[in-house]
Amino acid sequence: MFWRGVLGYLPVNVVQGVVGLLTIVLFTRVLDPTQYGVYALAFSVGSLTQTVLLTWTEAAMARFLAARGEDGRLADHFATLYRLWIGAAVLVPLACVAVAMSPLHGPLKVAVIAALASTLVNSLTKLALERRRAAGEVSGAALLTIIQNAGGFVLGLALAFAGLGGAAPILGVGAISALCVVLVLPGELNRLAGGKFDRALARAYAAYGLPVSLSLILALVLASTDRLLLGAFLDEATVGVYHAGYSLGSRTLDVVFIWLGMAGAPALISALERGGQSALTEAAHEQASFMTLLTLPAAVGLALVARPLAELMIGEDLRVGASHVTPWIAASGWLSGVTTYYLLQAFTLARRTPLLIVSMSAPAIANVILNLALIPRLGLDGALWATTVSYGVGAVAAWVLGRRACPMPIPWEVLAKAGAACVAMALVVRLLPSPGGLLELALKAGVGATVYGVIVLSLDVGGLRGKLSGLLRRRAPAL
């Protein structure tokens, strides 16, 4: 199931990668630093709102679909979840009214209200998406994700050119999500036929989903505190610089982690439900090895080419500061990705989601304290140091606590060999000339990838040579 998902979600990965990069390239040029800062702040508010109110229903949709299919209560599953969703969603209009009456300046107020309103259609689309993923409908989930990402980007860019400022990217995604809801919601609601709201199911879903949401709130605190405090202590232009560099680092890695997570999470649930702990351990070790081999060199490589990548991707007003931010965020992004898409799976698999809260509390609290202490003294660098240290704390906390819930194997040998290959790659890349721009990016990325690939193949990391040989043998008769 994992490899079918990896291949099936590959087009989504490509589209998300292209959209993520074009978002940075074009919006940092169309929007000025202050407008980009408004976008970053409003995006953070919208993400936090959706997580607080609605994400717990999305999590329950994904985790319990297989169980309700086994006991023949799918209609009750959908009826219960959608009623719970409505009960939570009624608070969003009240939040919009509160923002409209607040003293925020005009552009920021418009962007925040747009972000709040978009959470409703974004969440309904996510419910349909999680249902498809959990059911193994790879092509349907992939198509819905592509439409939402690509369409939202195109429309948001058009609105930015039309002069809507920092609200434009948010309005674009919200409008396309609304279109997706119109297309998919009737079919999803048909699944409620004959179903009824069940209080016992509601309690079970809340007991599972609310801790997930709270842990994600803590994750957003971890991801957003730096921006909010930079805006409070410094200014929106600094937030724009930070967000540009942060996006360049995190989105590049997030594309890979999200791709692996889309395929990996349902596969781990299936392995555990059908084969127990032994099957889960085998599947998890395979996933962790592949994740390490793919993402660790990506993070190191991103740090190595931060300057030429920023010259190519970021608008002139933001690129210098962004190139300074990106290497730190590459490290933070790798720690965050491994924690979110692998280590924290221990708690959802074991249905011990309250431990998620404990696990995420440590880095969230550390992040707030460190940002409050370091930003007034060090400015932008203080936020960077605080973020990286906090994500390190989060990874350690998730690993230690996860061993109590559902032990997830760590491929130590693969990690050591891939790390050694990354060190060798970095040493070689640092010796290369730095002509700047596209030439430097292509030279360093190409040489770095070649060095890393040769080393991991020569060391046969994770049995890579055998897997490639097997793949070639299977393809040989067809050639």
Helices and strands as residue ranges (DSSP letters): H 2-8, H 10-30, H 33-53, H 55-71, H 74-89, H 91-100, H 106-134, H 138-161, G 165-167, H 168-190, H 199-233, H 236-304, H 306-313, H 319-338, I 339-343, H 345-349, H 354-378, H 380-405, H 412-430, H 437-458, G 461-463, H 464-475, G 476-478
